[in-house]
Amino acid sequence: MAGILEQEMFNYFIQLNEAEKKTVVQMLKTFLKGRPAPEQNMSVEQYNKEIDEAIARVQAGDFYTQEQVEKMAKDF
């Protein structure tokens, strides 16, 4: 039985058009590929390093706005 969060995700997902669904699936794949393998434990140092790198990318302007993502989904 799916939990409340899973049901909410599904309810939103089914409202998307095909291009948007493909974008969301690709995003999920990217999240999962970026995870360490289950048997690997990330150290606090590695975690903090990755957070610092992400903050640096955002500060450098290396991110997409909501409007850009919506346009990409439509153009996909």
C-alpha positions in Angstrom: 0.0 0.0 0.0 1.4 3.4 -1.0 2.0 6.0 1.7 0.4 9.4 1.7 3.5 11.1 0.0 3.6 8.5 -2.7 -0.1 8.9 -3.4 0.3 12.7 -3.5 3.2 12.3 -6.0 1.1 10.0 -8.1 -1.9 12.4 -8.1 0.3 15.3 -9.3 2.2 13.1 -11.8 -0.9 11.9 -13.6 -1.9 15.6 -14.2 1.3 16.3 -16.2 1.5 16.1 -20.0 3.9 13.6 -21.6 6.8 16.0 -21.9 6.5 17.0 -18.3 6.3 13.4 -17.2 9.5 12.6 -19.1 11.3 15.6 -17.4 10.2 14.4 -14.0 11.3 10.8 -14.6 14.7 12.1 -15.9 15.0 14.2 -12.7 14.2 11.2 -10.5 16.8 9.1 -12.4 19.4 11.9 -11.9 18.6 11.9 -8.1 19.0 8.2 -7.9 22.2 8.0 -10.0 23.8 10.6 -7.7 23.2 8.5 -4.6 26.0 6.5 -3.2 25.5 2.7 -3.4 23.5 1.4 -0.4 26.6 -0.3 1.1 28.6 2.9 1.0 28.3 5.4 3.8 29.0 9.0 3.1 31.2 10.7 5.6 30.2 13.9 7.2 33.1 15.5 5.4 32.0 14.3 2.0 28.4 15.4 2.7 29.6 18.9 3.7 31.9 19.0 0.6 28.9 18.2 -1.7 26.7 20.8 0.1 29.5 23.4 -0.3 29.8 22.6 -4.0 26.1 22.9 -4.5 26.0 26.3 -2.7 28.9 27.5 -4.9 27.1 26.4 -8.1 24.0 28.3 -7.0 26.0 31.4 -6.1 27.7 31.2 -9.5 24.3 31.2 -11.1 24.5 27.6 -12.3 20.9 26.6 -11.8 17.5 26.7 -13.6 14.6 28.9 -12.5 11.1 27.4 -12.3 10.2 29.3 -15.5 13.2 27.8 -17.3 12.3 24.3 -16.2 8.7 24.8 -17.3 9.9 26.0 -20.7 12.3 23.0 -21.0 9.4 20.7 -20.2 7.2 22.2 -22.9 10.0 22.1 -25.5 10.9 18.5 -24.6 
